[in-house]
């Protein structure tokens, strides 16, 4: 699969994960206690400002542009070793991409709500983890046809 298709797949995956986060945020009080992360609650005011589609499109855009940067620096993994370095690159670039989000002023509601509550180091960590979750989903979908 070429990089363009991977970036499009990443857009879709990230947008869908955003819808999952929105549903968790909207139903925070009824989530099992092991899923009641404070960062999910911090997303509530952000999601109140956006429709499901607009928030998903923003997330998809962020995921796709982050993926483009990741793929510029690292090819898709072909072995256990390159898988590890690819996921390390994913975490680092995703964590640093939060600064682009904050300082670009493209996503003011995200900065005023979610990022403001998290602080710098926690937002970097959660952006990195978010990148790992989306990337793992992308890689899993890319591996499924090969598993036959």
C-alpha positions as CSV (number, residue, x, y, z in Angstrom):
1,X,0.0,0.0,0.0
2,X,1.4,3.4,-0.9
3,X,1.8,6.3,1.5
4,X,-1.2,8.2,0.2
5,X,-3.5,5.3,0.9
6,X,-2.0,4.9,4.4
7,X,-2.6,8.6,5.1
8,X,-6.2,8.3,4.0
9,X,-6.7,5.1,6.1
10,X,-5.2,7.0,9.0
11,X,-7.6,9.9,8.5
12,X,-10.6,7.5,8.6
13,X,-9.2,5.5,11.6
14,X,-8.5,8.7,13.6
15,X,-11.9,10.2,12.8
16,X,-13.6,6.9,14.0
17,X,-11.6,6.8,17.2
18,X,-12.7,10.4,17.8
19,X,-16.3,9.3,17.6
20,X,-15.6,6.6,20.2
21,X,-14.0,9.2,22.5
22,X,-17.0,11.5,22.0
23,X,-19.4,8.7,23.0
24,X,-17.3,7.9,26.0
25,X,-17.3,11.6,26.9
26,X,-21.0,12.1,26.5
27,X,-21.7,9.0,28.7
28,X,-18.9,9.5,31.1
29,X,-21.0,9.1,34.3
30,X,-22.2,5.6,33.2
31,X,-18.8,4.3,32.0
32,X,-17.3,1.6,34.1
33,X,-14.9,3.1,36.6
34,X,-11.9,1.6,34.8
35,X,-12.8,3.7,31.8
36,X,-13.5,7.0,33.6
37,X,-10.2,8.7,32.7
38,X,-10.2,12.4,33.5
39,X,-9.0,13.3,29.9
40,X,-12.2,11.9,28.6
41,X,-14.1,14.2,30.8
42,X,-11.9,17.1,29.7
43,X,-13.2,16.5,26.2
44,X,-16.8,17.3,27.1
45,X,-16.7,21.1,26.5
46,X,-14.7,20.5,23.3
47,X,-17.3,18.2,21.9
48,X,-20.1,20.5,23.0
49,X,-18.6,23.1,20.5
50,X,-18.5,20.7,17.6
51,X,-20.8,18.4,15.7
52,X,-19.8,14.7,15.5
53,X,-18.7,15.3,11.9
54,X,-16.7,18.5,12.5
55,X,-14.9,17.0,15.5
56,X,-14.2,13.8,13.6
57,X,-12.9,15.7,10.6
58,X,-10.5,17.7,12.8
59,X,-9.2,14.5,14.4
60,X,-8.9,12.9,11.0
61,X,-6.9,15.9,9.7
62,X,-4.6,15.8,12.7
63,X,-4.1,12.1,12.4
64,X,-3.4,12.2,8.6
65,X,-1.0,15.1,8.8
66,X,0.8,13.5,11.7
67,X,1.0,10.2,9.7
68,X,2.5,12.1,6.7
69,X,5.3,13.3,8.9
70,X,5.9,9.9,10.5
71,X,6.1,8.3,7.0
72,X,8.5,11.0,5.9
73,X,10.9,9.9,8.6
74,X,10.2,6.2,8.8
75,X,8.9,3.6,6.3
76,X,6.2,1.1,7.4
77,X,7.7,-1.6,9.6
78,X,8.9,-4.9,7.9
79,X,10.3,-6.6,11.0
80,X,10.0,-6.7,14.8
81,X,13.0,-4.2,15.0
82,X,11.5,-1.8,12.5
83,X,8.1,-2.2,14.2
84,X,9.6,-1.0,17.5
85,X,11.4,2.0,15.9
86,X,8.2,2.9,13.9
87,X,6.1,2.9,17.0
88,X,8.7,5.0,18.8
89,X,8.7,7.5,16.0
90,X,4.9,7.5,16.1
91,X,4.9,8.3,19.8
92,X,7.5,11.0,19.6
93,X,6.1,12.7,16.5
94,X,2.5,12.5,17.8
95,X,3.6,13.9,21.2
96,X,5.4,16.8,19.5
97,X,2.5,17.5,17.1
98,X,0.5,18.8,20.0
99,X,2.7,21.9,19.9
100,X,1.7,22.5,16.3
101,X,-1.9,22.2,17.3
102,X,-1.4,24.6,20.2
103,X,0.6,27.3,18.5
104,X,-1.0,27.2,15.1
105,X,-4.3,28.6,16.4
106,X,-6.1,26.3,14.0
107,X,-8.0,24.5,16.7
108,X,-8.8,27.1,19.4
109,X,-11.6,25.1,21.2
110,X,-9.3,22.1,21.5
111,X,-6.6,24.3,23.1
112,X,-9.0,26.3,25.3
113,X,-10.6,23.2,26.7
114,X,-8.7,19.9,26.4
115,X,-5.1,21.1,26.3
116,X,-5.7,23.8,28.9
117,X,-6.8,21.2,31.5
118,X,-4.1,18.7,30.7
119,X,-1.0,20.8,30.8
120,X,2.1,20.4,28.6
121,X,3.6,17.2,29.7
122,X,0.4,15.3,30.2
123,X,-0.9,16.5,26.8
124,X,2.3,15.4,25.1
125,X,2.0,11.9,26.7
126,X,-1.7,11.5,25.8
127,X,-1.0,12.7,22.2
128,X,1.7,10.1,22.0
129,X,-0.5,7.4,23.3
130,X,-3.3,8.5,21.0
131,X,-0.9,8.2,18.1
132,X,0.1,4.7,19.2
133,X,-3.6,3.6,19.4
134,X,-4.4,5.0,15.9
135,X,-1.2,3.6,14.4
136,X,-1.8,0.2,16.0
137,X,-5.2,0.1,14.4
138,X,-3.8,1.1,11.0
139,X,-1.1,-1.6,11.2
140,X,-3.6,-4.2,12.3
141,X,-5.8,-3.4,9.3
142,X,-2.8,-3.5,7.0
143,X,-1.9,-7.0,8.4
144,X,-5.3,-8.5,8.2
145,X,-5.2,-9.3,4.4
146,X,-1.9,-11.0,4.9
147,X,-3.2,-13.3,7.6
148,X,-5.3,-15.3,5.2
